[in-house]
């Protein structure tokens, strides 16, 4: 396989993992915290949701940087 095909497959797998992570976060993790009736459940669910989105954004940026470096694309932030 060529380098471009490997990068495309890796990027597709990474994007699929990001989408699955987002679905798990929004569909299961946050509602599970909200269903647990304790005093700070709303604040905890908000923190988990915001932290989860930030982690997914960081992972997407790392995926983009990896793909651009693997393809040899010159960018300003590399």
Secondary structure, 3 states (H helix, E strand, C coil): CCHHHHHHHHHHHHHHHHHHHHHHHHHHHHHHHHHCCCCCHHHHHHHHHHHHHHHHHHHHHHHHHHHHHHHCCCCCCC
